[in-house]
Amino acid sequence: MAAAAVTAMASLGSATPAAAQDRYCLQGRVWGYPGNCQFASYAQCLASASGTNAYCAINPRYAYARRGRGYR
């Protein structure tokens, strides 16, 4: 039980910000919009889309996150 707690704490300390983790989304008929947005790089997304009827696009939450901050 203690080993699980240590592992959980170590993974929390090495976590990257959410915006850096989900820059690209796997989209297509199966995934819908915005799709499966768990890819940090375009290459990761393309590897998952390979051989399927899906494509990769930038995550709209990531794309418009900075844009909305200046207009308040």
Phi, psi and omega in degrees: 000319180293325179296323178294321179294319179295318179296318180296318180293322180293322180289329177292323181289333182261007181289142176266161179301149184300324180296328180282339183275332189236057181279336183233148182238138173275120185234157179162186183301320181288323188270333181074204181236133004279352176101202180270099188257068181236018187252130180276334181230157179295324180296320177298317180295315179298324178296322178287328180281344183302128178082003179242175178263054183227166180218171182246142177215163179290144180291124181298328177296321178288318184296321185258004182296314182282331183296320184283344185291326186276352187258018182267000000 
